[in-house]
Amino acid sequence: MKKEQLQETNDFLKSHGFLNPEVGIILGTGLGKLVDEIEIETQLAYADIPNFPTATVEFHSGKLIYGTLSGKKVVVMSGRFHLYEGYNLWEVTYGVRVMHQLGIKNLLISNAAGAINLNFKKGDLMLIDDHINLQGSSPLAFKGSGNFGELFADMLEPYSKKLNSALKVIAKNHDIELKEGVYASVVGPQLETRAEYRMLQILKADAVGMSTVPEVIVAKHLNLPCIAVSVLTDECNPQNLQPVNIEEIIAIAGKAEPKMILLFKDLIQRI
């Protein structure tokens, strides 16, 4: 049934001009302006695509976009899915599987996250080098998962060393400070308690968020090289914790966005 769903979605998108994209991009909170850089050929609301989940978070727009960026054909998820919206992990990662079926060769992911590492500050960009899955399950844990890719996916290198190395060079060339660290993925939507932040510090996580890890696991399952960058939008110091301000988080992500766009555009040109 899952294969039939994917095939129906794939056939529909190809019939609407989503042809041979080379790069897939997932845009996170406050990072939607990369879309303005794309020569858009076609775009569809998630609600109009067969079997596609519908984004429910108000600041996620919920569109699949196809066009040209930095000389490459790209397909972009403007808006992603989260467990906290009530989706299951198949639905959360459906877009990755769809983009893979369309033919992408590399996957670029962005997100907004909280800084656990006290040396990291609001507005910093963090290249994810590794992750900790604290969401309680796996997007590969379903009957027939092995029919889609390697069932026991090797997570030694979930993030492409080649892509990570390239992005670090690009950041240096543009004089953009790019932190590097471990991302912990939790369910949410509530933010963490002081005790939970202390736990994450003990686990040596550098940042925490509510997305990305399921998508990366599926990319690895499909043998799809990927890279992920977090915009650190708040500082999660359990000794000096402040009330969360979602508007401020989105504003900080927006301020960091030009640096993210520059990095992604340059990387796409090189891969």
C-alpha positions in Angstrom: 0.0 0.0 0.0 2.8 2.4 0.9 4.5 1.8 -2.4 1.3 2.4 -4.3 0.8 5.7 -2.4 4.3 6.9 -3.3 3.8 5.9 -6.9 0.5 7.8 -7.2 2.1 10.9 -5.7 5.2 10.5 -8.0 3.1 10.1 -11.1 0.9 13.2 -10.2 3.9 15.4 -9.5 5.7 14.4 -12.8 2.5 15.1 -14.7 2.6 18.6 -13.2 6.2 19.3 -14.3 8.3 18.0 -11.3 10.9 16.5 -13.7 14.4 15.2 -12.7 15.3 17.4 -9.8 18.9 17.1 -8.6 18.6 18.6 -5.1 15.9 18.4 -2.5 15.5 21.1 0.2 13.4 21.1 3.4 12.9 24.6 4.8 12.4 25.1 8.6 10.8 27.7 10.8 11.5 31.3 9.6 13.7 30.1 6.7 11.2 30.4 3.8 12.8 33.3 1.9 15.1 30.9 0.0 12.1 30.4 -2.1 12.5 34.0 -3.4 15.8 32.9 -4.9 14.3 30.1 -7.0 13.2 30.5 -10.6 9.9 28.7 -9.9 8.5 26.6 -12.7 5.6 25.0 -10.8 4.4 24.8 -7.2 1.6 22.9 -5.5 -0.1 23.2 -2.1 0.4 20.0 -0.1 -3.4 19.8 0.2 -3.6 19.4 -3.6 -1.0 16.5 -3.8 -2.4 13.0 -3.5 -1.4 11.3 -0.2 0.7 14.2 0.9 0.1 15.3 4.6 -1.0 18.9 5.1 1.2 21.3 7.2 -0.8 22.6 10.2 1.8 24.9 11.9 0.8 28.5 11.0 4.4 29.6 10.1 4.9 26.6 7.8 3.4 27.5 4.4 2.8 24.0 3.1 3.9 24.1 -0.6 6.0 21.8 -2.8 8.1 24.0 -5.2 10.0 23.0 -8.3 12.4 25.2 -10.2 16.0 26.3 -10.7 18.5 27.5 -8.1 22.2 28.0 -8.6 21.9 26.3 -12.0 20.3 23.1 -10.6 16.8 21.8 -10.7 15.5 21.7 -7.1 12.4 20.5 -5.4 11.7 22.4 -2.1 9.4 21.5 0.8 8.3 24.9 2.1 6.9 23.7 5.3 7.6 20.3 7.0 5.7 17.9 9.3 6.2 17.1 12.9 5.1 14.3 15.3 3.6 17.0 17.6 1.1 17.8 14.9 -0.4 14.3 15.2 1.3 12.7 12.2 3.0 9.4 12.4 6.6 9.0 11.3 5.7 7.7 7.8 3.8 11.0 7.2 6.5 13.1 8.8 9.1 11.7 6.4 6.8 11.2 3.4 8.2 14.2 1.6 11.8 12.8 1.7 10.6 9.6 0.1 8.7 11.5 -2.6 11.7 13.7 -3.4 13.9 10.6 -3.6 11.5 9.0 -6.0 11.5 12.1 -8.2 15.2 11.6 -8.5 17.1 14.0 -6.1 20.8 13.1 -5.5 21.3 15.3 -2.4 19.1 16.6 0.4 19.6 19.9 2.2 17.7 20.5 5.5 17.3 23.5 7.7 15.7 24.0 11.1 15.4 26.3 14.0 16.8 24.9 17.3 17.6 25.9 20.8 21.3 26.2 21.9 22.2 23.7 24.6 25.9 24.4 24.3 26.4 27.5 26.4 29.2 28.7 24.0 26.6 29.0 21.3 24.4 32.1 21.0 21.1 33.2 19.5 21.5 33.8 15.7 24.4 31.3 15.3 24.3 28.7 12.5 25.2 25.2 13.5 26.1 22.5 11.0 24.8 19.2 12.4 27.6 16.6 12.7 25.6 13.9 14.5 22.3 13.5 16.3 20.5 12.0 19.3 17.0 10.6 18.5 14.7 11.2 21.6 11.4 10.9 19.7 10.8 7.4 21.0 10.5 5.6 17.7 12.0 5.3 14.2 10.6 6.2 10.8 11.9 2.8 9.6 9.8 0.8 12.2 7.0 -0.4 10.0 6.2 -3.7 8.2 7.9 -3.9 4.9 10.4 -1.1 5.6 13.2 -3.3 4.1 11.5 -3.1 0.7 12.3 0.6 0.5 15.9 0.5 1.6 18.4 -0.9 4.0 16.3 -2.1 7.0 19.2 -1.9 9.5 20.4 1.5 8.2 24.0 2.2 9.3 24.0 5.5 11.2 27.8 5.8 11.5 27.7 8.8 9.1 24.1 10.1 9.0 25.3 13.5 7.7 27.5 13.4 4.5 31.1 14.2 5.4 31.6 15.4 1.8 28.7 17.9 2.0 29.7 19.0 5.5 33.3 19.6 4.5 32.2 21.5 1.4 29.8 23.8 3.5 32.6 24.5 6.0 34.8 25.7 3.2 32.0 27.8 1.8 31.3 29.4 5.2 35.0 30.2 5.6 35.2 31.8 2.1 32.2 34.0 2.9 33.5 34.8 6.4 30.4 33.2 8.0 30.8 31.7 11.4 29.5 28.1 11.3 29.3 26.2 14.5 29.3 22.4 14.4 27.6 20.0 16.8 25.1 17.4 17.9 21.4 17.9 17.5 18.9 16.2 19.8 15.4 15.7 18.4 12.5 15.6 20.9 8.7 15.3 20.2 7.4 18.6 21.6 5.5 20.8 21.1 6.2 21.9 24.7 9.6 23.3 25.3 11.9 21.5 27.7 12.1 21.9 31.5 15.2 23.0 33.3 15.8 19.3 34.3 15.4 18.2 30.6 17.9 20.9 29.5 20.3 19.6 32.2 19.8 16.1 30.9 20.6 17.3 27.3 23.8 18.9 28.6 24.8 15.6 30.2 24.2 13.8 26.9 26.5 16.4 25.3 23.9 17.7 22.9 24.7 21.1 21.4 21.2 22.0 20.2 17.6 20.7 20.5 14.7 20.7 18.2 11.5 18.9 17.2 12.3 17.8 13.6 15.1 16.8 11.1 16.2 13.5 12.7 13.4 11.4 11.2 14.1 12.9 7.8 17.8 12.2 8.1 17.2 8.6 9.1 15.0 8.1 6.1 17.6 9.7 3.8 20.2 7.3 5.2 17.7 4.4 4.6 17.5 5.5 1.0 21.3 6.0 0.7 20.6 9.7 0.0 23.5 12.1 1.0 22.2 14.8 3.2 23.3 17.9 5.2 21.4 19.8 7.9 22.0 23.3 9.4 20.3 24.7 12.5 19.6 28.4 13.2 20.0 28.7 16.9 17.1 30.9 18.0 17.2 30.7 21.8 19.7 29.9 24.5 18.7 27.0 26.8 20.6 27.6 30.0 18.9 25.8 32.8 20.5 28.1 35.3 19.0 31.2 33.7 16.0 30.0 31.7 13.7 32.7 30.2 10.1 32.4 29.1 9.8 31.3 25.5 8.8 33.9 22.9 7.8 32.3 19.6 7.7 35.7 17.8 11.3 36.4 18.9 12.4 32.9 17.7 10.9 33.5 14.2 12.5 37.0 14.1 16.0 35.6 15.0 15.6 32.9 12.4 14.7 35.6 9.9 17.9 37.6 10.7 20.1 34.6 10.2 18.3 33.6 7.0 20.5 35.6 4.5 23.6 33.6 5.7 21.7 30.3 5.4 20.6 31.3 1.9 24.1 32.2 0.8 25.5 28.9 2.1 22.8 26.8 0.5 23.0 28.5 -2.9 26.8 28.2 -3.0 26.6 24.5 -1.9 24.0 23.7 -4.6 26.2 25.3 -7.3 29.1 23.0 -6.2 27.4 19.6 -5.9 
